[in-house]
Amino acid sequence: MEERIVTLETKLMAAEDLLDELNRTVWRQQQELDLLREQVRQLAQQLRTIQPASPLRPEDEIPPHW
């Protein structure tokens, strides 16, 4: 009986360690996701500033074969 308890406690400790590592991984990924979202937001803002406010009319566009 004692051996079974020790085995269960060992497995529980390993599971807790794994859970802690997974939590750290999720936290790091969330930090990276937040950073990437901010970068996309900034890029979208930059794109809006360099693109014309009104869409080009089809007759103003140069055909792709030119």
OpenMM code with the backbone's topology and positions (N, CA, C; nanometers):
from openmm import Vec3, app, unit

residues = "MET GLU GLU ARG ILE VAL THR LEU GLU THR LYS LEU MET ALA ALA GLU ASP LEU LEU ASP GLU LEU ASN ARG THR VAL TRP ARG GLN GLN GLN GLU LEU ASP LEU LEU ARG GLU GLN VAL ARG GLN LEU ALA GLN GLN LEU ARG THR ILE GLN PRO ALA SER PRO LEU ARG PRO GLU ASP GLU ILE PRO PRO HIS TRP".split()
positions = [
    Vec3(0.0831, -0.1196, 0.0000),
    Vec3(0.0000, 0.0000, 0.0000),
    Vec3(0.0874, 0.1258, 0.0000),
    Vec3(0.1915, 0.1258, 0.0804),
    Vec3(0.2809, 0.2421, 0.0888),
    Vec3(0.3451, 0.2713, -0.0465),
    Vec3(0.3822, 0.1665, -0.1185),
    Vec3(0.4457, 0.1848, -0.2496),
    Vec3(0.3486, 0.2495, -0.3486),
    Vec3(0.2230, 0.2118, -0.3418),
    Vec3(0.1231, 0.2716, -0.4306),
    Vec3(0.1063, 0.4196, -0.4003),
    Vec3(0.1074, 0.4560, -0.2757),
    Vec3(0.0937, 0.5983, -0.2380),
    Vec3(0.2138, 0.6771, -0.2881),
    Vec3(0.3336, 0.6217, -0.2709),
    Vec3(0.4545, 0.6884, -0.3182),
    Vec3(0.4490, 0.7053, -0.4699),
    Vec3(0.4041, 0.6022, -0.5395),
    Vec3(0.3929, 0.6092, -0.6853),
    Vec3(0.2933, 0.7174, -0.7262),
    Vec3(0.1790, 0.7227, -0.6601),
    Vec3(0.0787, 0.8248, -0.6903),
    Vec3(0.1312, 0.9651, -0.6601),
    Vec3(0.2011, 0.9814, -0.5484),
    Vec3(0.2569, 1.1119, -0.5134),
    Vec3(0.3616, 1.1557, -0.6163),
    Vec3(0.4409, 1.0601, -0.6630),
    Vec3(0.5429, 1.0906, -0.7638),
    Vec3(0.4766, 1.1338, -0.8943),
    Vec3(0.3720, 1.0621, -0.9339),
    Vec3(0.3001, 1.0982, -1.0551),
    Vec3(0.2330, 1.2354, -1.0401),
    Vec3(0.1789, 1.2625, -0.9240),
    Vec3(0.1155, 1.3912, -0.8977),
    Vec3(0.2176, 1.5047, -0.9072),
    Vec3(0.3346, 1.4853, -0.8510),
    Vec3(0.4392, 1.5880, -0.8585),
    Vec3(0.4806, 1.6118, -1.0027),
    Vec3(0.4920, 1.5054, -1.0806),
    Vec3(0.5292, 1.5195, -1.2214),
    Vec3(0.4191, 1.5940, -1.2971),
    Vec3(0.2941, 1.5623, -1.2679),
    Vec3(0.1820, 1.6298, -1.3334),
    Vec3(0.1783, 1.7777, -1.2956),
    Vec3(0.2061, 1.8100, -1.1711),
    Vec3(0.2097, 1.9502, -1.1274),
    Vec3(0.3229, 2.0258, -1.1964),
    Vec3(0.4378, 1.9616, -1.2090),
    Vec3(0.5501, 2.0247, -1.2801),
    Vec3(0.5143, 2.0507, -1.4262),
    Vec3(0.4512, 1.9545, -1.4882),
    Vec3(0.4099, 1.9689, -1.6275),
    Vec3(0.3077, 2.0812, -1.6419),
    Vec3(0.2130, 2.0882, -1.5499),
    Vec3(0.1121, 2.1935, -1.5529),
    Vec3(0.1772, 2.3307, -1.5368),
    Vec3(0.2737, 2.3418, -1.4471),
    Vec3(0.3458, 2.4692, -1.4297),
    Vec3(0.4178, 2.5088, -1.5578),
    Vec3(0.4829, 2.4141, -1.6222),
    Vec3(0.5541, 2.4425, -1.7465),
    Vec3(0.4559, 2.4834, -1.8564),
    Vec3(0.3435, 2.4158, -1.8649),
    Vec3(0.2429, 2.4521, -1.9643),
    Vec3(0.1877, 2.5922, -1.9378),
    Vec3(0.1656, 2.6260, -1.8122),
    Vec3(0.1188, 2.7605, -1.7780),
    Vec3(0.2204, 2.8660, -1.8191),
    Vec3(0.3479, 2.8398, -1.7964),
    Vec3(0.4518, 2.9346, -1.8373),
    Vec3(0.4550, 2.9489, -1.9890),
    Vec3(0.4373, 2.8380, -2.0592),
    Vec3(0.4356, 2.8414, -2.2055),
    Vec3(0.3176, 2.9234, -2.2564),
    Vec3(0.2010, 2.9011, -2.1994),
    Vec3(0.0821, 2.9772, -2.2397),
    Vec3(0.1034, 3.1257, -2.2110),
    Vec3(0.1617, 3.1588, -2.0974),
    Vec3(0.1862, 3.2994, -2.0626),
    Vec3(0.2817, 3.3637, -2.1640),
    Vec3(0.3899, 3.2924, -2.1980),
    Vec3(0.4847, 3.3472, -2.2963),
    Vec3(0.4183, 3.3652, -2.4321),
    Vec3(0.3374, 3.2700, -2.4714),
    Vec3(0.2691, 3.2804, -2.5999),
    Vec3(0.1702, 3.3972, -2.5997),
    Vec3(0.1043, 3.4205, -2.4862),
    Vec3(0.0118, 3.5334, -2.4773),
    Vec3(0.0868, 3.6651, -2.4890),
    Vec3(0.2051, 3.6729, -2.4258),
    Vec3(0.2856, 3.7936, -2.4372),
    Vec3(0.3257, 3.8177, -2.5820),
    Vec3(0.3669, 3.7120, -2.6501),
    Vec3(0.4069, 3.7238, -2.7894),
    Vec3(0.2880, 3.7614, -2.8776),
    Vec3(0.1725, 3.7031, -2.8511),
    Vec3(0.0522, 3.7356, -2.9266),
    Vec3(0.0145, 3.8825, -2.9072),
    Vec3(0.0238, 3.9314, -2.7854),
    Vec3(-0.0052, 4.0725, -2.7595),
    Vec3(0.0893, 4.1625, -2.8375),
    Vec3(0.2166, 4.1276, -2.8400),
    Vec3(0.3156, 4.2055, -2.9142),
    Vec3(0.2853, 4.2036, -3.0636),
    Vec3(0.2529, 4.0868, -3.1169),
    Vec3(0.2219, 4.0751, -3.2595),
    Vec3(0.0962, 4.1542, -3.2955),
    Vec3(-0.0031, 4.1508, -3.2085),
    Vec3(-0.1248, 4.2292, -3.2337),
    Vec3(-0.0927, 4.3783, -3.2395),
    Vec3(-0.0101, 4.4238, -3.1493),
    Vec3(0.0290, 4.5649, -3.1483),
    Vec3(0.1061, 4.6002, -3.2751),
    Vec3(0.1935, 4.5117, -3.3196),
    Vec3(0.2691, 4.5369, -3.4416),
    Vec3(0.1765, 4.5422, -3.5633),
    Vec3(0.0782, 4.4536, -3.5685),
    Vec3(-0.0183, 4.4549, -3.6790),
    Vec3(-0.0986, 4.5848, -3.6746),
    Vec3(-0.1379, 4.6274, -3.5560),
    Vec3(-0.2118, 4.7524, -3.5428),
    Vec3(-0.1289, 4.8696, -3.5942),
    Vec3(-0.0008, 4.8731, -3.5574),
    Vec3(0.0867, 4.9810, -3.6025),
    Vec3(0.1072, 4.9760, -3.7537),
    Vec3(0.1240, 4.8566, -3.8079),
    Vec3(0.1400, 4.8440, -3.9530),
    Vec3(0.0138, 4.8888, -4.0267),
    Vec3(-0.1014, 4.8540, -3.9738),
    Vec3(-0.2267, 4.8962, -4.0361),
    Vec3(-0.2371, 5.0482, -4.0338),
    Vec3(-0.1958, 5.1091, -3.9238),
    Vec3(-0.1982, 5.2548, -3.9141),
    Vec3(-0.1021, 5.3163, -4.0163),
    Vec3(0.0161, 5.2602, -4.0290),
    Vec3(0.1123, 5.3107, -4.1279),
    Vec3(0.0570, 5.2965, -4.2687),
    Vec3(-0.0079, 5.1866, -4.2955),
    Vec3(-0.0648, 5.1630, -4.4272),
    Vec3(-0.1729, 5.2667, -4.4581),
    Vec3(-0.2544, 5.2975, -4.3589),
    Vec3(-0.3587, 5.3989, -4.3797),
    Vec3(-0.2981, 5.5357, -4.4091),
    Vec3(-0.1839, 5.5647, -4.3519),
    Vec3(-0.1240, 5.6969, -4.3736),
    Vec3(-0.0575, 5.7088, -4.5097),
    Vec3(-0.0145, 5.5976, -4.5687),
    Vec3(0.0526, 5.6078, -4.6980),
    Vec3(-0.0412, 5.5822, -4.8154),
    Vec3(-0.1560, 5.5235, -4.7910),
    Vec3(-0.2519, 5.4987, -4.8989),
    Vec3(-0.3388, 5.6223, -4.9175),
    Vec3(-0.3829, 5.6455, -5.0397),
    Vec3(-0.4733, 5.7586, -5.0612),
    Vec3(-0.6033, 5.7383, -4.9850),
    Vec3(-0.6612, 5.8483, -4.9450),
    Vec3(-0.7843, 5.8413, -4.8660),
    Vec3(-0.8998, 5.7837, -4.9475),
    Vec3(-0.9072, 5.8202, -5.0733),
    Vec3(-1.0153, 5.7680, -5.1562),
    Vec3(-0.9584, 5.6590, -5.2469),
    Vec3(-1.0371, 5.5576, -5.2732),
    Vec3(-0.9881, 5.4511, -5.3610),
    Vec3(-0.9661, 5.5039, -5.5024),
    Vec3(-0.8702, 5.4455, -5.5695),
    Vec3(-0.8422, 5.4855, -5.7069),
    Vec3(-0.9569, 5.4439, -5.7978),
    Vec3(-0.9794, 5.5267, -5.8948),
    Vec3(-1.0800, 5.4919, -5.9941),
    Vec3(-1.0156, 5.3929, -6.0912),
    Vec3(-1.0922, 5.3017, -6.1457),
    Vec3(-1.0351, 5.2030, -6.2393),
    Vec3(-0.9618, 5.2693, -6.3555),
    Vec3(-1.0103, 5.3818, -6.4050),
    Vec3(-0.9444, 5.4463, -6.5178),
    Vec3(-0.8110, 5.5112, -6.4796),
    Vec3(-0.7867, 5.5288, -6.3481),
    Vec3(-0.6596, 5.5852, -6.3031),
    Vec3(-0.5509, 5.4789, -6.2870),
    Vec3(-0.5890, 5.3557, -6.2830),
    Vec3(-0.4928, 5.2486, -6.2607),
    Vec3(-0.4224, 5.2105, -6.3909),
    Vec3(-0.2947, 5.1784, -6.3797),
    Vec3(-0.2172, 5.1318, -6.4942),
    Vec3(-0.2442, 4.9820, -6.5109),
    Vec3(-0.2767, 4.9402, -6.6326),
    Vec3(-0.2987, 4.7958, -6.6525),
    Vec3(-0.1746, 4.7156, -6.6178),
    Vec3(-0.1904, 4.5930, -6.5710),
    Vec3(-0.0769, 4.5132, -6.5272),
    Vec3(0.0211, 4.4780, -6.6383),
    Vec3(-0.0199, 4.4825, -6.7611),
    Vec3(0.0704, 4.4459, -6.8708),
    Vec3(0.1544, 4.5639, -6.9173),
    Vec3(0.1420, 4.6799, -6.8581),
    Vec3(0.2191, 4.7976, -6.8991),
    Vec3(0.3427, 4.8120, -6.8180),
] * unit.nanometer
topology = app.Topology()
chain = topology.addChain("A")
for resn in residues:
    res = topology.addResidue(resn, chain)
    for name in ("N", "CA", "C"):
        topology.addAtom(name, app.Element.getBySymbol(name[0]), res)
